[in-house]
Amino acid sequence: MPYSINGKLKIAVSSRALFQLEDEEKIFQEKGKEEYEKYQVEHENDILMPGAAFPVVKSLLELGEDDVEVIVVSKNTAN
């Protein structure tokens, strides 16, 4: 059976708002996609620091995890 989000509050948030990704964005802008992807692979196990939207999303989930669906959007590839 498919997972249903009917009846839930749906929140879409960008990965850059949810986490602090300023350094990664700087690498992408200054060194290009190839260096950016290399950096991402080298740091894939690093824990990301909370960004500006993190406290809001955390608070919404604490209100009722079963009532809220958070969708993280990103321009990054799955790699």
N, C-alpha and C positions, 0 to 999 in steps of 0.2 A: 504494500500500500504506500503511495507517495506521501511524503511529509507535507502536511497542510499548515499554512500560516494564516488561514482564514480566522478572523476574529482577533488577531494579534495586532498590537501597535508595531508598525514596521518602521525601522530607522535605518537609513543608508548613510554610511560615513566613509570618507576616504581614508585610506591607510595613512596618509600624511597628516591628517587631522587626529587620528586615533593614536598615532605613535610619532615620536620625534625622529624625523627622517631628513632633517636639513642637510646633514653631511652627505647622505646618499644622493640627494637631489643635486648638490653641488658637484659631486663626481660626475653625475649624468650630464649636467650642463657644460662642465668645463672639459671633461675627458672623453665623453661620448658613451654610446650604448655598450660597446664591447668592454670597456674598463668598468663600467657600472655593473654589468652582469658578472664580471670576474669578482668584483668586490662583494657582491651579494652572495655568491657561492662561497667565498672565503669566510663570510660572516654569518652563514645561515643558521648557526646554532647560538648566536648572540641573543641575549634577551633585550628586547626593544624597550626604550624608556617611554613612559606615557606622554602623549601629546595633549593638545588643548581640549580635544573632545573626549578624552579618556574618562575624566570624572563624571561627565554627563551620562555617558554610556553605562558606566559602572553603577551610577545611581539608578538609572532606569531599570537595569537588570536586577538590582537589589529590591526594587518595588515589587517585582513579580516576574521571575524568569520565564514562567509559562505564558505570560501575557505579552512579552516583548520579543521581537525578532530583529536582531542586528545584522545588517548586511554590510560587509566591508568591501568597498570597491577600490580598485587599483588599476593603474595603467601598466603595471609591471606584468611580465610574462610569468608563467608558472615556474620557470627556471629561477 
